[in-house]
Amino acid sequence: MLELLEEQFGRYLVDPIGAVLFFDIAFWDDRPGDPGLVLPLLVVWLIIGATYFTLRFRFVNVRAFRHAIDCVRGRYTRPDDPGEISHFQALAAALSATVGLGNIAGVAVAVGIGGPGAVFWMVLAGALGMSSKFAECTLGQKYRIVRGDGHVSGGPMHYLRDGLAELRLPRFGRALAVVFAFMCIGGSLGGGNMFQANQSYQQVASVVPLLAGTGGSIAFGLALAFCVGLVIIGGIRRIGEVAAVIVPVMCAVYLLCGFWILLSHAGELGGALLTIVHSAYRPDAAFGGFAGVLIQGFKRAAFSNEAGVGSAAIAHSAAATPEPVREGLVALLEPFIDTLVVCTMTGLVLVVTGAYAAPGVETGIAMTSWAFATVFPWFPVVLSLIAVLFAFSTMISWSYYGEQCWANLFGIRSILGYKLLFLTFVWLGAVFAAEKVIEFGDLMILGMAFPNMAGVFLLSGRVKADLDDYLARLRAGAFPRSDAR
């Protein structure tokens, strides 16, 4: 027992940031040598929050799903709605930050650790996360402001400060807002930037030998930084326009390849689904689903869909709508697309092809590449292109998140300095591994969930009142459709 405690807590002496953000809760097992299930406090925090919001909002993730799709299609949009981008562009911009390498590598890690049952827990976590995303993005719209330069600014740094001030907690709200903003900036430079550049370069270099080596990494980094700069210099409007094109294309290519693999293994699909459900309740599957998807996903892809982190609220606050709840409903589609569709497709492919049990196949992106290559021998090349697109889309959105927090702390006149700093880190991420910097950035992204979820918990009563009012007006016909699309 003492040895287990020493192993459990000893690493925190040399990793104080990890100690604060990832303090573990251990459920001990009496079997010798078995430490049982270990969950970081952050994981528990997000799971409790997602479950609470799902129950308090009476399963808004299910009962408002169809209306959310209608909103994305523009059926309730007016030309004079206040904002900078459309519902679809806001959804695409937020998805571009979440649909990334974690959908490819993170799922493989989860299945490799816990077996096929990990997919079940992943789907459950994504479904609950839809409610968290609804709450935070509704608040992002509700407390957004128009800055002196005419651009919209919203997100946790605003609703934590202004929303909690309305609850007579001004000092607490200001403290949470500042902590969130600093963490978001750190996350944008690390996990939302350097990690993406580094991993996309590694994948491309593996299939293009010409880019291997220092010279290749420098050239790749410069090219990537140039492309990112062309987009982010135009602000959220340009990011929304580019994301609206890239996200559907990259998701379609990946999903079509996955769907074809499932068709080619149609005879094994039923058995694979039964294996996933049957394995979901075994101890190793529970550990893989939670530790693999949630813990590993947090470290490498910020829980894949970032539900509860608060980042997406920054993008959705710029959407053109007079109804905060409407944009919150649009936002709940993100975890559905990111986790229940894209991640589930990856998990099914890994199971039906037997990649998770193949001898000598490493977990992570190599496992996914091997699984797809069983049907498409050329898929590693396509995966390299997809990895670059995933990384590129993640970077352009995270640049906006960091920019908004930077402007909130240091003023709008300093935004250009942040953009130049961000592009420098793009190049550094491709050239240097900088593992400690990347890990620090990942911790910052995940640490954003602590101040964000605390504020959303306290403000959930106002979200519930706004939701009930909006749905009552919707049933009464107060929102006529703008056209017949």
Residue pairs with C-beta under 8 A, 6 or more apart in sequence:
1 28
4 26
4 28
4 35
7 35
8 24
8 26
8 35
8 38
11 18
12 18
12 19
12 23
17 440
17 443
18 443
20 447
21 40
21 42
21 443
21 446
21 447
21 450
22 40
22 41
22 42
22 443
22 446
23 40
23 41
24 38
24 39
24 40
24 41
25 38
25 39
25 40
25 41
25 44
26 35
26 36
26 37
26 38
27 36
27 37
27 38
27 39
28 35
28 36
29 35
29 36
37 283
37 286
37 287
37 290
37 291
38 291
39 290
39 291
39 294
39 295
40 295
40 298
42 298
42 446
42 447
42 449
42 450
43 290
43 294
43 295
43 298
45 308
45 449
45 450
45 453
46 129
46 132
46 294
46 303
46 307
46 308
46 449
46 453
47 125
47 128
47 294
49 132
49 308
49 453
49 456
49 457
50 125
50 128
50 129
50 131
50 132
50 307
50 308
51 128
52 457
52 460
53 131
53 132
53 134
53 135
53 456
53 460
54 60
54 61
54 128
54 130
54 131
56 460
56 464
57 131
57 134
57 135
57 463
57 464
57 467
59 131
60 130
60 131
60 134
60 329
60 332
60 467
61 127
61 128
61 130
61 131
61 134
61 332
61 336
64 329
64 332
64 471
65 332
65 333
65 336
67 329
67 474
68 329
68 330
68 332
68 333
69 333
70 76
70 481
71 77
71 87
71 326
71 327
71 329
71 330
72 87
72 88
72 91
72 330
72 333
73 88
73 485
74 86
74 87
74 88
74 482
74 483
74 485
75 481
75 482
75 483
75 485
76 326
76 479
76 481
76 482
77 86
77 87
77 320
77 321
77 482
78 482
81 320
81 321
81 322
82 320
82 321
82 322
83 152
83 318
83 319
83 320
83 321
84 151
84 152
84 236
84 237
84 240
84 318
84 319
84 320
85 93
85 236
85 237
85 240
85 318
85 319
85 320
86 240
86 319
86 320
87 319
87 320
87 321
87 326
87 327
87 330
88 244
89 240
89 241
89 243
89 244
89 319
90 240
90 315
90 316
90 318
90 319
90 327
90 330
90 331
91 316
91 330
91 331
91 333
91 334
92 240
92 243
92 244
92 246
92 247
92 248
93 236
93 239
93 240
93 243
93 244
93 315
93 397
93 400
94 311
94 312
94 315
94 316
94 331
94 334
94 397
95 243
95 247
95 334
95 337
95 338
96 239
96 243
96 246
96 247
96 393
96 394
96 396
96 397
97 192
97 306
97 311
97 312
97 315
97 393
97 394
97 397
97 398
97 401
98 301
98 302
98 304
98 305
98 306
98 312
98 334
98 338
98 394
99 247
99 250
99 251
99 337
99 338
99 342
99 390
99 393
99 394
100 196
100 301
100 390
100 391
100 393
100 394
101 195
101 196
101 199
101 200
101 300
101 301
101 365
101 387
101 390
101 391
101 394
102 297
102 300
102 301
102 302
102 304
103 254
103 301
103 304
103 338
103 342
103 343
103 346
103 390
104 346
104 365
104 368
104 383
104 386
104 387
104 390
105 199
105 300
105 301
105 364
105 365
105 368
106 293
106 296
106 297
106 300
106 301
106 304
106 343
107 119
107 122
107 293
107 343
107 346
107 347
107 350
107 368
108 346
108 350
108 355
108 356
108 363
108 364
108 365
108 366
108 367
108 368
109 292
109 296
109 297
109 300
109 363
109 364
110 118
110 119
110 122
110 288
110 289
110 292
110 293
110 296
110 297
110 347
111 118
111 119
111 288
111 292
111 347
111 350
111 351
111 356
111 363
111 367
112 288
112 292
112 356
112 363
112 364
112 367
113 284
113 287
113 288
113 291
113 292
113 296
113 363
114 121
114 284
114 285
114 286
114 287
114 288
114 289
114 291
114 292
115 279
115 282
115 284
115 285
115 288
115 356
116 272
116 275
116 276
116 279
116 285
116 347
116 351
116 356
117 276
117 277
117 278
117 279
117 280
117 281
117 282
117 284
117 285
117 286
117 288
117 289
118 285
118 288
118 289
118 292
118 293
118 347
119 276
119 289
119 344
119 347
119 348
119 351
120 276
120 277
120 279
120 280
120 285
120 289
121 280
121 285
121 286
121 288
121 289
121 290
121 293
122 289
122 293
122 339
122 343
122 344
122 347
123 339
123 340
123 344
125 289
125 293
125 294
125 303
125 339
126 304
126 305
126 307
126 335
126 336
126 338
126 339
126 340
126 343
127 335
127 336
127 340
129 303
129 305
129 307
129 308
129 335
129 339
130 307
130 332
130 333
130 334
130 335
130 336
131 332
132 307
132 308
132 453
132 456
133 305
133 307
133 308
133 312
133 328
133 331
133 332
133 334
133 335
134 328
134 329
134 331
134 332
135 328
135 456
135 460
135 463
136 156
136 308
136 310
136 312
136 313
136 331
136 452
136 456
137 312
137 313
137 316
137 317
137 327
137 328
137 330
137 331
137 332
138 324
138 325
138 327
138 328
138 331
138 463
138 466
138 467
139 156
139 159
139 163
139 313
139 324
139 328
139 455
139 456
139 459
139 462
139 463
140 154
140 155
140 156
140 158
140 159
140 312
140 313
140 314
140 316
140 317
140 324
140 327
141 154
141 316
141 317
141 319
141 321
141 323
141 324
141 327
141 328
142 159
142 163
142 324
142 462
142 466
143 154
143 158
143 159
143 162
143 163
144 152
144 153
144 154
144 155
144 158
144 317
144 318
145 152
145 153
145 154
145 158
146 152
146 153
147 153
147 407
147 412
148 412
149 412
151 235
151 236
151 318
152 236
152 317
152 318
153 317
153 404
153 407
153 408
154 313
154 314
154 316
154 317
154 318
154 404
155 310
155 311
155 313
155 314
155 317
155 401
155 404
155 405
156 176
156 177
156 180
156 310
156 313
156 314
156 448
156 451
156 452
156 455
157 177
157 178
157 180
157 181
157 184
157 404
157 405
157 408
158 177
158 317
158 408
159 313
159 455
159 459
160 173
160 176
160 177
160 180
160 451
160 452
160 455
161 170
161 173
161 174
161 176
161 177
162 173
163 173
163 455
163 458
163 459
163 462
164 170
164 172
164 173
164 176
164 455
164 458
164 459
165 173
165 174
167 173
167 458
167 459
169 458
173 455
176 451
176 452
176 454
176 455
177 408
177 451
178 409
179 450
179 451
180 310
180 405
180 448
180 451
180 452
181 405
181 406
181 408
181 409
182 405
182 409
182 444
183 444
183 445
183 447
183 448
183 451
184 310
184 311
184 314
184 401
184 402
184 405
184 444
184 445
184 448
185 402
185 405
185 406
185 409
185 418
185 444
186 440
186 441
186 444
187 302
187 311
187 398
187 401
187 402
187 441
187 442
187 444
187 445
187 448
188 398
188 399
188 401
188 402
188 403
188 405
188 422
188 441
189 402
189 421
189 422
189 425
189 437
189 441
190 437
190 438
190 439
190 440
190 441
190 442
190 444
190 445
191 302
191 398
191 438
191 441
191 442
191 444
191 445
192 394
192 395
192 397
192 398
192 399
192 401
192 402
192 441
192 445
193 395
193 398
193 399
193 422
193 425
193 426
193 429
193 441
194 425
194 426
194 428
194 429
194 434
194 437
194 438
194 441
195 300
195 429
195 438
195 441
195 442
196 390
196 391
196 392
196 394
196 395
196 429
197 221
197 224
197 391
197 395
197 425
197 426
197 427
197 428
197 429
197 430
198 429
198 430
198 432
198 433
198 434
198 438
199 365
199 387
199 391
200 224
200 387
200 388
200 390
200 391
200 392
200 430
201 211
201 217
201 220
201 221
201 224
201 429
201 430
203 365
203 383
203 384
203 387
203 388
204 211
204 220
204 384
204 387
204 388
205 211
205 212
205 216
205 217
205 220
206 380
206 384
207 380
207 381
207 384
208 216
208 384
210 216
211 217
211 219
211 220
214 431
217 430
217 431
218 427
218 430
218 431
220 430
221 426
221 427
221 428
221 429
221 430
221 431
222 427
224 388
224 391
224 392
224 426
224 427
224 430
225 423
225 424
225 426
225 427
227 392
228 392
228 395
228 396
228 399
228 422
228 423
228 426
229 419
229 423
231 238
231 239
231 242
231 396
232 238
232 239
232 396
232 399
232 400
232 403
232 419
232 422
232 423
233 419
235 400
236 315
236 318
236 400
239 396
239 397
239 399
239 400
240 318
242 396
243 393
243 396
243 397
246 389
246 392
246 393
247 393
249 389
250 386
250 389
250 390
250 393
251 337
251 342
253 382
253 386
254 342
254 345
254 386
255 341
255 342
255 345
257 372
257 376
257 379
257 382
258 345
258 346
258 348
258 349
258 372
259 345
260 375
260 376
261 349
261 352
261 353
261 371
261 372
261 374
261 375
261 376
262 269
262 345
262 348
262 349
262 352
264 375
265 272
265 352
265 353
268 352
269 348
269 352
272 348
272 351
272 352
273 348
275 351
276 347
276 348
276 351
279 285
280 286
280 289
293 304
294 303
297 303
297 304
298 442
298 446
299 439
299 442
299 446
300 442
302 309
302 311
302 442
302 445
302 446
303 309
303 446
304 338
304 339
304 343
305 334
305 335
305 338
305 339
306 312
306 445
307 334
307 335
308 449
308 452
308 453
308 456
309 445
309 446
309 448
309 449
309 452
310 448
310 449
310 451
310 452
310 456
311 398
311 401
311 445
311 448
312 331
312 334
313 331
314 400
314 401
314 404
314 405
315 397
315 400
315 401
316 327
316 328
316 330
316 331
317 327
319 327
319 330
321 327
323 470
323 479
324 466
325 466
325 467
325 469
325 470
326 470
328 463
328 467
346 368
349 355
349 368
349 371
349 372
350 356
350 367
350 368
350 371
353 371
353 374
353 375
355 361
355 367
355 368
355 370
355 371
355 374
356 367
358 367
358 370
361 367
361 370
365 383
365 387
368 383
369 379
369 380
369 383
372 379
372 380
372 383
373 379
373 380
376 382
395 426
399 419
399 422
402 418
402 422
403 415
403 418
403 419
403 422
406 414
406 415
406 418
407 414
407 415
407 418
428 434
429 438
456 463
473 479
